[in-house]
Amino acid sequence: MSAPAWYREAVALHGERAAAGTETPEACAAAMAALLAGHPEFLAAIGGRAVDNWVRKHAPVDLFHSALFPLIPAYMTVGIDVKVRTADMTAADLEKAKRMVMTRTGNTMRSARRDRKAFVIFYNAVHDLVKSGMTVGEATARLAAQEPKAA
């Protein structure tokens, strides 16, 4: 579930105010609570997701399932916002679950490789400066002030 635009805009607005020091975190929280009170459908979606997460973590599985496949949950996603009890899955459900898992994990692996590559570049650039006593902010400022290297 992706947050609706009105929610993202309110978070950005109050986040900017809190970061600038013009609104206290408590005032931001109160404003967000008042906004959310007017959107019960959004709260219902959040509550539904929390229940789904609880079920995924705590629903009992049969003895054979848990002994043979301890990492496979009692409920599996077979479509966007569609979960099926694993023990009741049909061949079609199993194929849908496979597509969902392969897509999710493939996306995660690509994202993780990208994040790792970016972090290694960052780390290699600032490590020696930070180790010499600078903060990361000071190190990035010094790197930004340096002339670009010839390619």
FENZI-V81179 format. One line per field, one symbol per residue. burial: 1 if it has 16 or more other ideal C-beta (glycine too) atoms within 10 Angstrom, else 0. A space follows every 50 residues. Layout:
burial=???
//
This chain:
burial=00000000010001001100001000010000000000000100000000 00000000001000000000001111110000110100100010011001 00000000000000000000000001001100000000110000000000 0
//
